[in-house]
Amino acid sequence: MYETIDGNAVAKSIHAELGAELANLKFSRPPCVAFIRVGEDPASVSYVKKKGRVAEEIGITSRLHVLNESVSQDELNALIDNLNADENVDAILIQAPLPKHLSERDTFNRVRPDKDVDGFSSGSLGMLCQEDSRAFVACTPAGILELLKRSGVATSGKRAVVLGRSIIVGKPMALLLMKKGVDASVTVCHSRSEGLKEICAQADILIAAVGRPNTVTADMVKDGACVIDVGINRVESSETKTGYRLVGDVDFANVAPKCSKITPVPGGVGPMTVAMLMKNTVAAYKRHMGV
């Protein structure tokens, strides 16, 4: 029988740990995270609201900066520069995706590495590649590693397959899994990979982050594997009020019986992304306060 990894429960335990840690720190001000949202995309609005709500519960002050969708790159850069220079701001988060006329790479790289709690800048990724402890790790991969650790999933010497090569999940996930102390043997697959089914079927740990529903089927999964489903996809459903339901990249009903452990969608990786953002923010705050 497989075990479902409860990301909500693990995230709540991390929130409690961070709240307790902050309660014991007697500094002149609380930690502060600045959120930048461009436009009114409903998903982005919802995500930023959730992050702000969790921050408040933990004891982190949040500032929300909402820019018009037509904002120029120079105007966005100026806001980031102001936040970089503000000594009362510990962390800067830019909600992606950005409108197409803006460069996500240039925007992420504009954030000072010691405030880049999203871990998307070249500075953060470079430090992660060098296994520098100052690196802020992208929150979704960091959350996945935390789920593996807290669920008792062995990684040392195990074969891990990462499906997806994005800068947000795939690339940093591979770097995390192969770093010293984690010590997995990592294969990264993507849309051009040949023999995908056979490669995935060798994985002790399979991480799916491709953004397509039901991409991972039962014949791609080894008996006893741990499967982490990063995907959040909307599919039509006549059974819900909204007319859609959320599913992952994994065909859960058919894959789960083959697994030792598996994350659900929703309630698996998603809550961990927010929890690790808060963990990174507290770490940035402590550095700025001289701890």
C-alpha positions as a printed Julia matrix, in Angstrom:
291×3 Matrix{Float64}:
   0.0    0.0     0.0
   1.36   3.4    -0.96
   1.71   6.39    1.37
   0.39   9.79    0.33
   2.81  12.55    1.31
   0.76  15.32    2.9
   2.34  18.6     1.83
  -0.21  20.64    3.74
   0.74  19.0     7.04
   4.49  19.35    6.44
   4.08  22.99    5.4
   2.08  23.78    8.53
   4.79  22.26   10.7
   7.37  24.48    8.97
   5.16  27.54    9.52
   4.98  26.68   13.22
   8.75  26.21   13.46
   9.4   29.58   11.78
   6.83  31.34   13.96
   8.44  29.95   17.1
  11.9   30.96   15.88
  10.78  34.53   15.17
   9.08  34.79   18.56
  12.46  34.15   20.19
  14.31  36.76   18.12
  14.24  40.13   19.86
  15.22  42.45   17.02
  14.18  46.05   16.41
  11.86  45.09   13.56
  10.14  42.01   12.13
  11.21  40.45    8.83
   9.78  42.05    5.69
   9.08  40.55    2.27
   8.12  42.72   -0.71
   5.86  41.2    -3.37
   5.79  42.63   -6.88
   2.8   41.72   -9.03
   2.37  42.98  -12.58
  -1.23  43.04  -13.83
  -4.34  41.28  -12.57
  -3.87  37.66  -13.66
  -6.3   35.74  -11.4
  -3.82  32.98  -10.56
  -1.11  35.51   -9.67
  -3.55  37.5    -7.52
  -4.5   34.31   -5.67
  -0.91  33.15   -5.17
   0.27  36.5    -3.81
  -2.7   36.71   -1.43
  -1.89  33.26   -0.07
   1.78  34.15    0.41
   0.82  37.34    2.23
  -1.61  35.46    4.48
   0.98  32.85    5.44
   3.6   35.56    6.07
   1.24  37.32    8.47
   0.51  34.08   10.34
   4.22  33.47   10.88
   5.06  37.04   11.9
   6.53  38.34    8.65
   5.52  41.78    7.39
   4.63  41.89    3.7
   4.42  44.78    1.25
   2.51  44.38   -1.99
   3.49  46.46   -5.03
   1.0   46.12   -7.91
   2.09  47.5   -11.28
   0.01  48.05  -14.39
   0.35  45.36  -17.03
   1.77  47.96  -19.43
   4.63  48.88  -17.08
   7.99  49.31  -18.82
  11.11  47.34  -17.98
  12.77  50.55  -16.78
   9.89  51.28  -14.39
   9.96  47.74  -13.02
  13.75  47.93  -12.63
  13.43  51.21  -10.73
  11.04  49.63   -8.21
  13.4   46.67   -7.73
  16.34  49.05   -7.25
  14.42  50.94   -4.56
  13.59  47.72   -2.73
  17.19  46.51   -3.06
  18.32  49.73   -1.35
  15.66  49.63    1.39
  17.33  48.31    4.55
  13.94  47.38    6.02
  13.18  44.95    3.18
  14.76  41.52    3.61
  13.24  39.67    0.68
  11.91  40.5    -2.79
   9.55  38.23   -4.69
   8.46  38.91   -8.27
   5.34  36.96   -9.14
   5.76  35.09  -12.42
   4.75  34.9   -15.17
   5.38  38.45  -16.27
   3.78  40.04  -19.36
   5.63  39.06  -22.52
   7.14  42.51  -23.14
   9.12  42.18  -19.9
  12.25  40.05  -19.55
  11.93  37.58  -16.69
  15.66  36.85  -16.8
  16.65  40.52  -16.55
  14.02  41.1   -13.86
  15.13  38.17  -11.7
  18.78  39.18  -12.11
  17.97  42.71  -10.94
  17.2   41.45   -7.42
  20.13  41.54   -5.0
  21.26  37.94   -4.27
  20.88  38.44   -0.5
  17.2   39.37   -1.08
  16.51  36.87   -3.88
  14.38  34.47   -1.83
  12.94  33.0    -5.04
  16.42  31.81   -6.01
  15.99  32.6    -9.71
  18.85  35.06  -10.26
  22.13  34.07  -11.87
  23.83  34.86   -8.56
  21.64  32.47   -6.6
  21.83  29.72   -9.19
  25.6   30.13   -9.47
  26.03  29.79   -5.7
  23.75  26.71   -5.72
  25.91  25.17   -8.45
  29.0   25.83   -6.31
  27.18  24.44   -3.23
  27.66  27.79   -1.5
  25.59  27.93    1.7
  24.61  31.55    0.95
  22.49  30.42   -2.01
  18.75  30.83   -1.76
  17.3   27.77   -3.44
  14.22  28.06   -5.67
  11.28  27.38   -3.37
   9.61  24.49   -5.21
  12.76  22.32   -5.45
  13.69  23.23   -1.87
  10.2   22.2    -0.78
  10.47  18.89   -2.63
  13.77  18.08   -0.93
  12.21  18.93    2.43
   9.28  16.6     1.67
  11.71  13.79    0.82
  13.69  14.31    4.02
  10.68  14.57    6.32
   9.02  11.58    4.7
  12.06   9.39    5.26
  12.88   8.92    1.57
  16.5    7.82    1.14
  18.4    9.75   -1.56
  22.04   8.72   -1.18
  23.05   6.51   -4.08
  19.48   6.37   -5.39
  18.54   6.99   -9.0
  16.48  10.18   -9.39
  14.81  11.24  -12.62
  13.64  14.83  -13.07
  11.07  15.38  -15.8
  11.42  19.0   -16.88
  14.31  21.44  -17.27
  12.87  24.81  -16.25
  14.85  27.33  -14.25
  12.04  27.3   -11.67
  12.0   23.55  -10.98
  13.97  21.18  -13.2
  17.47  22.69  -13.26
  17.7   23.65   -9.55
  16.06  20.34   -8.57
  18.79  18.4   -10.35
  21.51  20.48   -8.66
  19.93  19.92   -5.23
  19.6   16.17   -5.67
  23.24  15.72   -6.71
  24.79  17.99   -4.06
  26.96  16.49   -1.34
  24.86  15.13    1.5
  21.93  14.33   -0.81
  24.03  12.27   -3.22
  21.44  11.02   -5.71
  22.41   9.96   -9.22
  20.37  12.32  -11.38
  18.96  12.14  -14.9
  17.1   15.11  -16.37
  14.54  14.39  -19.1
  12.47  16.71  -21.28
  10.3   16.84  -24.39
  13.19  15.82  -26.66
  14.39  12.89  -24.55
  14.44   9.52  -26.3
  13.45   6.38  -24.4
  11.57   8.43  -21.83
   9.44   5.55  -20.57
  12.44   3.3   -20.02
  14.46   6.01  -18.25
  11.61   6.91  -15.89
  10.96   3.25  -15.11
  14.47   2.99  -13.62
  13.9    5.83  -11.12
  13.81   5.28   -7.37
  12.65   8.91   -7.12
  10.65  10.39  -10.01
   9.9   14.12  -10.04
   7.4   15.26  -12.68
   7.45  18.97  -13.59
   6.33  19.23  -17.2
   2.99  21.05  -16.92
   0.93  18.52  -18.87
  -1.81  16.46  -17.21
  -1.32  12.71  -16.84
   2.05  12.68  -18.6
   3.41  10.06  -16.2
   1.57   6.78  -16.64
   1.82   3.51  -14.72
   4.16   1.89  -17.25
   6.7    4.68  -16.61
   6.99   3.96  -12.89
   9.08   1.35  -11.11
   7.45  -0.7    -8.36
   8.19   0.93   -5.0
   9.29   4.29   -6.45
   8.65   7.61   -4.74
   6.8    9.93   -7.13
   6.69  13.71   -6.63
   4.09  15.48   -8.78
   4.85  19.17   -9.32
   2.2   19.79  -11.98
  -0.9   21.9   -11.39
  -3.17  21.64  -14.43
  -6.79  22.67  -14.91
  -8.96  20.11  -16.71
 -12.65  20.41  -17.5
 -15.02  18.79  -15.03
 -18.81  18.69  -14.89
 -18.6   17.67  -11.24
 -17.34  21.0    -9.86
 -18.93  24.44   -9.56
 -16.0   26.06  -11.34
 -16.25  23.71  -14.31
 -12.71  22.46  -13.84
 -10.6   20.48  -11.4
  -6.9   20.48  -10.62
  -4.74  17.51  -11.6
  -1.02  16.93  -11.67
   1.4   15.67  -14.3
   0.94  12.13  -12.94
  -1.97   9.78  -13.61
  -2.49   9.43   -9.86
  -5.18   6.72   -9.83
  -3.12   4.28  -11.89
   0.39   5.27  -10.74
  -0.18   5.44   -6.97
  -0.68   1.66   -6.44
   2.84   1.06   -7.79
   4.49   3.61   -5.48
   5.94   3.5    -2.0
   5.14   7.22   -1.61
   3.44   9.8    -3.82
   2.33  13.43   -3.55
  -1.26  14.39   -4.38
  -2.44  17.38   -6.42
  -3.55  19.6    -4.85
  -2.07  19.38   -1.34
   1.37  18.01   -2.16
   4.18  20.21   -3.47
   2.16  23.46   -3.7
   2.0   24.31    0.03
   5.71  23.54    0.37
   6.64  26.22   -2.17
   5.1   28.9     0.05
   6.62  27.39    3.21
  10.12  27.5     1.72
   9.63  31.08    0.57
   8.96  31.94    4.22
  11.97  29.92    5.34
  14.2   31.78    2.87
  12.76  35.11    4.05
  13.55  34.34    7.68
  17.08  33.29    6.67
  17.56  36.57    4.76
  16.25  38.53    7.73
  18.65  36.85   10.14
  21.6   37.61    7.87
  20.57  41.25    7.57
  20.21  41.51   11.35
  23.7   40.06   11.84
  22.84  36.55   13.03
